[in-house]
Amino acid sequence: MEHNPIDKIKVAENPGLLEYAHTSGGAVIRPEDMGKVKGKAQLAMRQQTHEQINKIYRQMELLAQQAKEVQNRIEVSERIYDAVMGFEPIIGHIYYLYEKKDGSDILSMVSPNEWGRKFPFNQFLAKVFLLADHTWKVEFFQEDDRTDTIDLD
């Protein structure tokens, strides 16, 4: 019978399950720094969730802008329907909103440049377009000396 020169106490039964290299040519096994691993994972998680929160915030801003535009359409539509009209507006046609000298509004089919020299109103307020839902799209609006385009769709 051969004699094994290695003591049985110094031999592992399952060397592949050891937490360290069991031969001189084995791979170096170093324990992970769990604080470092967790820190990297938290950084990645924060970056990802920050991006998602920013995306949701941009969506909320868009929804708030759309709600404001609808509210503006309601306000303009109510102002136009409160104005004096000597005709029934037709869907898909352009009309012009003016402020009369007494401060009330009037809706007209005549554009500001068609009045000639004698402009009968205080000011031109808006060029409006009647939509199918009977709200108005404002193509040009002048209030408080503003001259900008407002697209309320």
Secondary structure, 3 states (H helix, E strand, C coil): CCCCCCCHHHCCCCHHHCCCCCCCCCCCCCCCCHHHHHHHHHHHHHHHHHHHHHHHHHHHHHHHHHHHHHHHHHHHHHHHHHCECCCCCCCCCEEEEEECCCCCEEEECCCHHHCCCCCCCCEEEEEEEECCCCCEEEEEECCCCCCECCCCC
